[in-house]
Amino acid sequence: MRGRVDAGGGRVAVYDWLRLIATIFVVLGHGAYLNIQTTYGGAVYELPENLSHVYFWPVLVWWREIAGWVYGFHMPLFFMLSGAVLAIRPMGSFDQIFRAKTKRLLIPYFVYGWLFMLPVKRLGLFYDNASLIEAMRGFLSGEDSGHLWFLTALFWCMLVFVIIKKILDKMGVQSIYAVLLTAGAVQLLYTSIPFDILGLKSGLGYLFYFAVGYVFECERNTHDKWSIKTDLLAFAICLALEVINREYGILDKFFTIMTGSFMTYMAADICDGIFHGISENKVWKMIIRNLFYVYLFHDPMEYLVLRLFLGQGLLASGVGCIVYTLCRSFGVFAAAVFMGEIIRYLKKTGRKVKSL
């Protein structure tokens, strides 16, 4: 399943599709809840008594069921994708990786958490004035990090994986499966660690899946790309397993994660095969380069949508139900892409001013 590699910098096209689909899954997953509680805050919204029957249209019910389904595997999928991307290029030194991931993960965690997530959640009534102050303190330790927990968890997960890989390399153990087994052992034992620093334990809890992605990319690179017919067959088999599992519960948690993740990869590979020229499209480029910002910005905006539609009783109309669903999915996605473009423009402008 050797995917196409773009000429400029070694990007694997299928992983762009996978990032897009996985990000859509996250937005959908966060776009269905009404009630959520954290250490210092929470949102409790109730559907109005005069709720329109349109809210229960099959397509809208199906949309919400999809959101529940993706919760079964979408975060392990992101860790697998991160591991696969790490395997694309030769691994740098630990110091290089540490500096790069501090800039890429930790700095955005603090900057966008304090300056965007927490204030916007306050506007969405997730916090009151008193709990907002407590949440800002808790955010420093990772206690109330909201959806941004993934950034610190991935930071620790990646660093520990790199340490394992480099130790085994120095020992002369070149097998990627030895890395996989070691990562699995660490994930099994991480709960015995008597301390937690900024999501360390959360990161170790996904270490095996990160290693699975790394191994997958190493193996994928040695095999020919599947045809679309083969992809469709594999996708159909995974879909059948999902349907049977929904009815009879035949899969445990691990196989649910692996089946959902592999099916998502098949969908990405099919899209890559059908739309192989899309990488030159300007809209496509804009979306792909802003997927990280979609992750950063989308979740706090969900609370603004909830406050607007439920606070103003807009779900009493059929149009309100449809617009509400669109805002909690496509709306927050598009808004986050737009905000990402603004930030990229400001950064670019700032660099030009510094160079003068």
N, C-alpha and C positions, 0 to 999 in steps of 0.2 A: 504494500500500500504506500508506495513512494509518492508523496504529494509534490505538486509543482512548487518550485522555489523561485521567487521573484528575483530578477537579476540584480536589483540594487540592495544588497545587504543581507542576503540569506534568509529572507522571510519565507516561511512555508505557508502557502496560500490557504491550505485547508485549516490551518490553525487560526487564521483570521476569521474564517467562517465559523469555526468552533467558538472563538471568543464572542462573536456576535450572537450566536444562538444561546450560549451560556449566559451572556449578559441579559438577553431578552428573558430568559428563564428567571433570572434574579428579579428583574423588574416585575414580571408576572407574579412571582412568589410574594413579593412585598406589596403587591397591589390588590390583595384579597382580604387581608386581615381587617378587623374592626376593633379588636381589643388586644392590647399588648402591655405588659408590665416589665419594668426594669428596676434596678435597685432604688433609684431616686425619682423616677418618673413613670408615666404610663398614659395610655389613651384608652378610654372606654366609650365607644360610640355604639348607639343602638339604632337599629332600623326603625323608621317611623311607623306608627300604626296605619297611616294612610299610604303605605308603600304601594307603588304602582305594580300591577301584575306583570308589567314588562320586565321587571327585575328577575322574574322567574322564567323568562323565555329560555328555551333549550340552549340557544347559542350563548347566552350570558351565564347560564348555569354551567355549561361545558367549559367556558372561559375560566370560571372560578375553580372548577375541578382540576383543570390543567395546572393552575397555580398551586393547588395542594399536592399534585403529583410530583412536580419538579422539586418540591422540598425534600423528597426522599433521596435525592442524589446530587443536587446542583452544587453544593459546596465541595464535596469530594471531587467533583468534576473539575472545579476551578483549581484545586491543588494538583490534580493530575495534569491539567493543561500547563500549569506553571512548571512542573517537573519536565514535561516534554519540551517546552521552550528552552529550558536550561540546557538540554542535551543537544540542541541544534548546533551550537558552536562549541569549540574547545573551552573547557572550564578555566577561568582565570585564577589568579591567586586568591587566597582567602581575604587578604586586605582589599583587593580590588572589588570583590563581591560585597564585602561588608560596606565599603563606602558607597557603592552603587545602590545597594538596597536600602541603606539609610536614607539616601536622597530620594529614592523612588517610593519607599513605603513609609518610613517613620516620619519624615518631614511632612508629607501630605496628611498623615494621620493627625498630627497636632494642629497644623495650619487649618485644614478644612473642618476638622472636628470643632475647634474652638470658634472659628470665624464664620462657619456656615451651619454645620449640623445642629449644634446646640441652640444657637439663636433661632434658627428656622423651626426647630421643634418647639421652642417656646411660643412662637407665633401660632403653631398648630395645637397649642394647649397641651402638649405632652408634659411640659413642666410649668410650674408657677414660679414666681420670682425667687422664693426660698429654695425650692428643689433645684432650680437651675444652678444656683451657686454650689450646692452640694454635688450636682452632676459634673460641673466643671472641675471640681476637685477630684471626684472619682474617675474622671476621664484620664487624668494623669497616670493613674495606676492601671488603667484598663478595666476598672470596675463597672463603668457605665459608658462603654465605648460604642454602643449601638451597632449599626451595620458595619462600622469601620473596624470592628474586631478582626476582620479578615486581614487587614494590612499588617498588624503586628504579629498575628499568628503566622502569616506567610513569611514574614521576616525571620522569625525564629526557626520555622520549619526548614527554610532554605539554608540558613547558616548551619544548622545541625546536620542536614543532609550533606553539605559540602565538607564538613569536618569528617563525617563517616567515610565519604568517598576518598578523601585525601589520606586518611589514616590507612585505609585498606590498600590504596595505591602504594604507599610507602612500605607496607608489609609485603608487597609483591602480589597482592590478590587483585587480579584484573577483571574478575567476573562481575558483570552488572547484577547478576542474580544474588551474589554474596552481599552486594549493597542493599538489594531489595529485602533479603532476609534479615539483615542487621537493622534496617529501618523498621521492619515489622516487629522485631524484638523490642526495640526502643518504644514503639507505640504501645505495645502490650504492657510495658513496665512504667510508663511515664506517670501514672497516677500516684506512684509511691514517692515522687519527688515532694519534699516537705515545704516547698515554697513555690510561688508563682510571680513572675515579673512581666508585667505588660503583655499578658496573653501567651506566655511561654508554653504553658500546658495545653492551651488550645492548639498551638502550632504543632506540638509533638503528637497531639491526637489525630493529626492528618498526615503524619510523616510517611506512613506506608503508602498512602495514595499518591503523594508527591513522587515517591520512588517508582510506583507503578507507571506514572506518566513518563518518567525518565527512561525506564526500561522500554516502554512502548515506542518511544521515538527512536531509541537505538535499534530496536528490532525492525520497526517500520522502514527505516532507511536501508535495510538490506533486502527488501522484498519489492517486487514489481507492484505498481499501483493497480488496485482492483478496477475492473470495468464497472460501469454504472449498473449493469445487470447483476453483477455479484454484490455490489453495494445494496441494491434494492432487495435482493434475496436475504442478505444479512439483516437489513433493517426490518423486513417483514417477520423474520424469525424472532427478533428482539421484541417487536410489537406484539406478536402472538403471546410471547412469554409474559409481557406486561398485562395483557388482557386476561390471561389465565390466572396470573397472580392476583389481579384485582378481584377476581371472582372466588378463587380458592385459597389464596395466601400460600402458594407453594415455595416462594423465595424468602430467604431470611434477609436481614438488613444488608449484609455484604453483597449478596448476589443481586439484590434490588439496585444497589449503587452501581455495580459493574454493568448490569444489563441496561440501565438507563443511560449511563455514561457512554457505553459502546454504541447504543442506538443514536445518541446525539452526535457522536463522531461520524457514524454512517450518514446521517442527514447532512453534516457539514461536507463530507466527501462527495456526496451526490450533488450538492449545490456547487461545489468547486468544479466538478466535471461538466455540469450544464452551463454554468455562467463563468466560463474560464477567462473571458475577456473583461470581466467587470473591474479588475484591479486598476484599470486606467480611467474609470469613471470618477468624476470629481465628487459627486455625492457620496459614492462608496468610500473614497479616500477620507472624506470629512467624517463620516460615521466611524470608520475603523480607528482613525487617530484620536477620536474622542471617547472611545468606549471606557477608558479609565475614568474619565470625568462623569460618564453616565453612572458608573458605580458610586462615585463620590457623592453626587448630587441628588440622585433620584429618590432615595428613601425619605429624607426629611420633607421633600415636597409632597409626599403622600399625605402627610398630616395636614397640610394646607388644603388639599383636595377634600379630605374628610371634614375638616372644619367648615369649608364653604358649602358643600353639598348637604351634609347632615345637619349642620347648624342652621341652614336656611330652608330646610325641608324640601330641597329640590328633587328628592327621589319620589315625591308624590306624583310626578308626571313621567310618562314613558320616555319622552325626550330626555328628561333629566337623568333617568337610569342609564340610557345609552351614552350620553355625554360623560357621565360619571365614570363608567367603565373605560371609555376611551381616554379620559384624563389620567386615570390611574395606571394606564399602560402606555399607549402611544404618546400621550400628552407629556408625562414626566420624562419619557425617553427623549423626545424631541427638544424639550426645554433644556435638558442636561447637555445635549449635543451643542445647542446654541450657546450655552454658558461656557462650555469647553472651548468653543471657537473664540469667544471673547477673551478668555484667559490666555489662550495661545497668542492672540493678537497683542495683548498687553505685554506678555513676556517678550515677544519679538520686538515690540517698540522699545521696551526697556533696554534690551541688549543693544539696539541701534543707538540709543541715547548715550549709553555708557561708552560705546566705541568712538563717539565724537570727540 
